[in-house]
């Protein structure tokens, strides 16, 4: 038996290889035991706490921690053996890559835990669905950046020249950015909509000559349903950079009327007409008390009354306008107040 253990394979005896294998197996057993402790005892205690962050951290970090224990065991097993300097250098390079991979794995899992515990509940509570779509994209972008940094750092520590690689990534990233500049602009436009919140779903907005209700806020664009039933897709970059009117945000709807009475109307009748308009506003529960009213012009064919009233937010705008207009027509007709229309009086001379 001693002779067998003393035999040499690849510059190490069978006994040394056996001990190295036992170290690796021991690290695997320890990792499994640690996994059992985390999944059982520690997790049960964590579930009793008020916060869910510790539960999420334990669930997310179990695999990276187990992998770390195993690669530590592999490192000690390799250090126990003797190899040529060239082989040791190769092993060291591979080990640096494994360590970088494990650190990146831990960071990514930590980010997942933070997003799941803090950011996702905040996003789900918001009325805007754009942040629901942007959160996974931003999260994946950060993860990809972490993995890329881990690969570059690992290769650099392993002795590889990463300068050329970074330069290549820079040129490739520039080409990609140029090709996807419109998409990137729309993504930033969506981010602006999230932060500024100029409107929400179902709001009536006016932008780029379109007037309608917001049906969907997407990652790249916003869908507006116009009053003729058509769906208009407007890029988020356009909305972020253009003048936008949120009609739903108005405190009240102002209605402006220009009422022209005939030139047969005397000053008493004009005063009576304006009194009637004030009464109509005061009697309508859908209108604010504030009114703008005045005899403002002598037009070519009429004496003009400038009449502006305000419909309370949330009331039926078209129905209220109809009520007011019907009352004006009814009351003016009852008082004999005539609306003007274009007329001409021609005086003909008779030649004798």
Legacy VTK file of the C-alpha trace (Angstrom):
# vtk DataFile Version 3.0
C-alpha trace
ASCII
DATASET POLYDATA
POINTS 352 float
0.000 0.000 0.000
2.801 2.392 0.887
4.500 1.603 -2.400
1.298 2.435 -4.289
0.848 5.720 -2.431
4.478 6.585 -3.183
4.048 6.234 -6.925
4.389 9.496 -8.819
1.922 10.817 -11.364
2.408 14.266 -12.901
5.103 15.209 -10.379
2.968 14.223 -7.344
2.560 10.956 -5.492
-0.687 9.021 -5.281
-0.883 9.969 -1.609
-0.637 13.679 -2.444
-3.286 13.305 -5.139
-5.520 11.461 -2.686
-5.188 14.203 -0.052
-5.924 16.887 -2.685
-9.032 14.991 -3.777
-10.105 14.630 -0.121
-9.700 18.402 0.324
-11.957 19.030 -2.665
-14.512 16.471 -1.440
-14.332 18.014 2.028
-15.055 21.449 0.613
-18.052 20.020 -1.260
-19.346 18.354 1.921
-18.847 21.572 3.906
-20.660 23.551 1.214
-23.600 21.129 1.302
-23.671 21.291 5.096
-23.585 25.070 4.918
-26.392 24.970 2.360
-28.473 22.830 4.695
-27.866 25.225 7.593
-28.820 28.261 5.475
-31.899 26.605 3.980
-33.110 25.229 7.269
-32.099 26.871 10.526
-31.023 30.334 9.349
-33.874 30.781 6.882
-36.500 29.760 9.467
-35.164 32.386 11.868
-35.056 34.986 9.090
-38.693 34.341 8.206
-39.687 35.393 11.727
-38.202 38.879 11.335
-40.301 41.830 10.152
-38.210 42.597 7.093
-38.069 40.309 4.069
-34.631 41.488 2.990
-32.768 38.905 5.101
-34.960 36.111 3.651
-34.240 37.287 0.122
-30.515 37.657 0.809
-30.258 34.113 2.166
-32.125 32.676 -0.815
-30.135 34.715 -3.330
-26.670 34.208 -1.812
-26.832 30.478 -1.078
-25.404 29.324 -4.411
-22.608 31.960 -4.659
-21.487 31.234 -1.093
-21.418 27.475 -1.765
-19.451 28.053 -4.940
-16.969 30.221 -2.988
-16.411 27.423 -0.448
-15.764 24.920 -3.246
-13.267 27.118 -5.119
-11.449 27.806 -1.823
-11.162 24.031 -1.334
-9.902 23.638 -4.894
-7.313 26.364 -4.262
-5.960 24.624 -1.148
-5.949 21.296 -2.972
-3.927 22.752 -5.842
-1.532 24.473 -3.449
-0.943 21.127 -1.740
0.303 19.694 -5.029
3.492 20.538 -6.900
3.491 21.475 -10.569
5.769 23.174 -13.023
5.873 26.990 -12.854
4.132 27.233 -16.229
1.272 24.989 -15.070
1.007 26.878 -11.775
0.705 30.114 -13.751
-2.126 28.676 -15.859
-3.923 27.410 -12.774
-3.559 30.830 -11.163
-5.067 32.528 -14.206
-8.045 30.185 -14.184
-8.469 30.706 -10.458
-8.531 34.499 -10.848
-11.298 34.110 -13.396
-13.289 31.893 -11.018
-12.898 34.386 -8.172
-13.992 37.275 -10.413
-16.980 35.217 -11.568
-17.948 34.457 -7.971
-17.662 38.089 -6.838
-19.786 39.226 -9.787
-22.328 36.529 -8.939
-22.580 37.823 -5.357
-22.978 41.445 -6.502
-25.668 40.514 -9.031
-27.591 38.515 -6.431
-27.355 41.443 -3.985
-28.764 43.752 -6.661
-31.613 41.276 -7.237
-32.396 41.284 -3.511
-32.427 45.089 -3.318
-34.608 45.421 -6.424
-37.051 42.775 -5.192
-37.342 44.207 -1.675
-37.297 47.962 -2.292
-37.673 49.039 -5.911
-40.250 46.565 -7.205
-42.880 47.406 -4.516
-42.382 51.104 -5.254
-42.859 50.516 -8.974
-45.964 48.368 -8.459
-47.600 51.105 -6.369
-47.147 53.760 -9.064
-49.933 54.377 -11.563
-47.516 54.694 -14.464
-46.695 51.372 -16.150
-43.583 52.686 -17.899
-41.461 52.278 -14.782
-42.707 48.657 -14.579
-41.154 48.065 -17.985
-38.018 50.117 -17.445
-37.071 48.468 -14.137
-36.199 45.061 -15.687
-34.242 46.766 -18.469
-32.243 48.938 -16.064
-31.669 45.956 -13.777
-30.415 43.793 -16.653
-28.209 46.610 -17.913
-26.531 46.932 -14.510
-26.057 43.164 -14.311
-24.461 43.037 -17.758
-22.114 45.865 -16.738
-21.131 43.962 -13.572
-20.397 40.782 -15.549
-18.364 42.688 -18.139
-16.312 44.383 -15.414
-15.771 41.031 -13.706
-14.522 39.459 -16.941
-12.188 42.377 -17.659
-10.805 42.452 -14.090
-10.421 38.675 -14.062
-8.554 38.663 -17.374
-6.371 41.553 -16.239
-5.431 39.771 -12.995
-4.794 36.614 -14.991
-2.155 38.469 -16.956
-4.013 39.123 -20.203
-3.780 42.483 -21.988
-7.273 43.949 -21.729
-6.398 47.334 -23.249
-7.083 46.084 -26.756
-10.306 44.466 -25.559
-11.543 47.676 -23.938
-10.680 49.661 -27.055
-12.622 47.186 -29.149
-15.584 47.420 -26.783
-15.411 51.198 -26.989
-15.531 51.198 -30.783
-18.255 48.586 -30.802
-20.236 50.539 -28.220
-19.880 53.728 -30.275
-21.118 51.967 -33.405
-24.013 50.456 -31.467
-24.908 53.826 -29.931
-24.936 55.486 -33.359
-27.168 52.756 -34.770
-29.535 52.818 -31.801
-29.510 56.550 -31.050
-33.247 56.936 -31.710
-34.069 54.004 -29.440
-31.795 55.374 -26.729
-33.386 58.820 -27.082
-36.834 57.250 -26.670
-35.663 55.333 -23.581
-34.394 58.542 -22.015
-37.647 60.198 -23.024
-39.519 57.459 -21.173
-37.295 58.027 -18.150
-38.168 61.740 -18.306
-41.869 60.891 -18.365
-41.395 58.727 -15.254
-39.509 61.377 -13.286
-41.458 64.475 -14.356
-44.856 62.718 -14.633
-46.406 65.255 -17.033
-49.338 62.883 -17.504
-50.666 59.475 -16.533
-52.761 56.836 -18.261
-56.279 58.043 -19.230
-55.224 61.713 -19.134
-56.227 63.845 -22.087
-53.161 65.437 -23.671
-52.355 67.540 -26.727
-48.983 67.005 -28.384
-47.682 67.397 -31.945
-51.141 68.411 -33.167
-52.813 65.315 -31.695
-55.533 65.496 -29.071
-56.695 62.425 -27.174
-56.524 60.206 -24.110
-53.384 58.316 -23.113
-54.022 54.583 -23.452
-50.542 53.155 -22.888
-47.103 54.402 -21.882
-44.470 52.111 -23.341
-40.704 51.895 -23.232
-40.246 53.426 -26.671
-43.505 55.232 -27.310
-46.818 56.420 -25.893
-50.176 55.475 -27.421
-52.897 58.117 -27.625
-56.494 57.431 -28.607
-57.894 60.431 -30.458
-61.550 61.410 -30.346
-62.215 59.857 -33.743
-61.140 56.479 -32.310
-57.699 56.283 -33.929
-54.598 55.155 -32.051
-51.616 57.486 -32.487
-48.173 56.199 -31.493
-45.896 59.070 -30.437
-42.189 58.404 -29.656
-41.259 59.242 -26.076
-38.381 61.427 -27.266
-40.880 63.573 -29.167
-43.071 63.953 -26.092
-40.081 64.804 -23.885
-38.781 67.466 -26.292
-42.035 68.986 -27.541
-44.613 71.284 -25.981
-47.292 69.162 -24.289
-50.646 70.247 -22.897
-52.254 68.096 -20.209
-55.902 69.000 -20.612
-56.930 66.737 -17.725
-54.751 68.730 -15.348
-56.726 71.936 -15.892
-58.591 73.132 -12.765
-61.662 73.946 -14.872
-62.666 74.236 -18.518
-63.047 77.792 -19.805
-65.692 78.322 -22.467
-65.544 81.483 -24.529
-68.547 82.870 -26.423
-68.917 85.906 -28.616
-72.576 86.938 -28.744
-73.589 89.514 -31.364
-76.827 91.467 -30.935
-78.436 93.624 -33.608
-77.835 97.381 -33.761
-81.497 97.851 -32.837
-80.523 96.848 -29.285
-80.556 99.845 -26.928
-78.403 100.257 -23.831
-81.113 98.976 -21.483
-81.518 95.810 -23.525
-77.734 95.335 -23.592
-77.601 95.584 -19.799
-80.518 93.165 -19.583
-78.660 90.674 -21.805
-75.588 90.736 -19.576
-77.746 90.330 -16.461
-79.362 87.248 -18.006
-75.933 85.731 -18.693
-74.881 86.255 -15.068
-78.097 84.616 -13.870
-77.584 81.615 -16.142
-74.119 81.056 -14.642
-75.384 81.484 -11.063
-78.208 78.989 -11.581
-76.059 76.210 -13.076
-74.396 73.896 -10.506
-71.814 72.761 -13.057
-70.320 76.235 -13.384
-67.961 78.247 -11.205
-69.202 81.594 -9.945
-66.370 83.394 -11.701
-67.404 84.838 -15.044
-65.862 87.243 -17.562
-68.491 89.386 -19.185
-68.463 92.669 -21.094
-69.773 94.705 -24.000
-66.492 94.854 -25.866
-66.985 95.758 -29.527
-69.043 97.510 -32.172
-68.692 95.061 -35.019
-69.712 95.640 -38.617
-73.010 93.854 -38.210
-73.474 93.479 -34.438
-72.959 94.770 -30.924
-70.636 92.205 -29.376
-70.791 90.694 -25.871
-67.671 88.857 -24.705
-68.848 86.002 -22.440
-66.491 83.542 -20.708
-67.568 81.013 -18.089
-65.856 78.055 -16.360
-67.089 74.469 -16.109
-66.080 72.690 -12.875
-63.515 69.917 -13.359
-65.083 66.488 -13.683
-68.461 67.739 -14.923
-69.957 66.921 -18.319
-68.421 69.568 -20.557
-70.539 69.081 -23.673
-73.716 68.607 -21.654
-73.059 71.780 -19.648
-72.354 73.779 -22.796
-75.651 72.565 -24.223
-77.517 73.625 -21.067
-75.979 77.100 -21.129
-76.577 77.628 -24.841
-80.201 76.501 -24.576
-80.775 78.876 -21.655
-79.216 81.764 -23.580
-81.417 81.068 -26.608
-84.535 80.653 -24.482
-84.015 83.723 -22.263
-82.895 86.014 -25.083
-85.899 85.056 -27.233
-88.223 85.659 -24.294
-86.791 89.160 -23.793
-86.845 89.979 -27.498
-83.072 90.170 -27.783
-82.174 89.414 -31.378
-78.910 87.883 -32.539
-77.293 89.682 -35.444
-76.333 88.258 -38.790
-74.554 89.949 -41.710
-76.931 92.413 -43.421
-76.600 95.295 -45.842
-78.849 98.279 -46.480
-78.612 99.630 -50.012
-79.778 103.166 -50.764
-80.660 103.580 -54.427
-80.806 106.985 -56.073
-83.355 107.686 -58.818
-82.172 109.825 -61.732
-84.694 112.352 -62.936
LINES 1 353
352 0 1 2 3 4 5 6 7 8 9 10 11 12 13 14 15 16 17 18 19 20 21 22 23 24 25 26 27 28 29 30 31 32 33 34 35 36 37 38 39 40 41 42 43 44 45 46 47 48 49 50 51 52 53 54 55 56 57 58 59 60 61 62 63 64 65 66 67 68 69 70 71 72 73 74 75 76 77 78 79 80 81 82 83 84 85 86 87 88 89 90 91 92 93 94 95 96 97 98 99 100 101 102 103 104 105 106 107 108 109 110 111 112 113 114 115 116 117 118 119 120 121 122 123 124 125 126 127 128 129 130 131 132 133 134 135 136 137 138 139 140 141 142 143 144 145 146 147 148 149 150 151 152 153 154 155 156 157 158 159 160 161 162 163 164 165 166 167 168 169 170 171 172 173 174 175 176 177 178 179 180 181 182 183 184 185 186 187 188 189 190 191 192 193 194 195 196 197 198 199 200 201 202 203 204 205 206 207 208 209 210 211 212 213 214 215 216 217 218 219 220 221 222 223 224 225 226 227 228 229 230 231 232 233 234 235 236 237 238 239 240 241 242 243 244 245 246 247 248 249 250 251 252 253 254 255 256 257 258 259 260 261 262 263 264 265 266 267 268 269 270 271 272 273 274 275 276 277 278 279 280 281 282 283 284 285 286 287 288 289 290 291 292 293 294 295 296 297 298 299 300 301 302 303 304 305 306 307 308 309 310 311 312 313 314 315 316 317 318 319 320 321 322 323 324 325 326 327 328 329 330 331 332 333 334 335 336 337 338 339 340 341 342 343 344 345 346 347 348 349 350 351
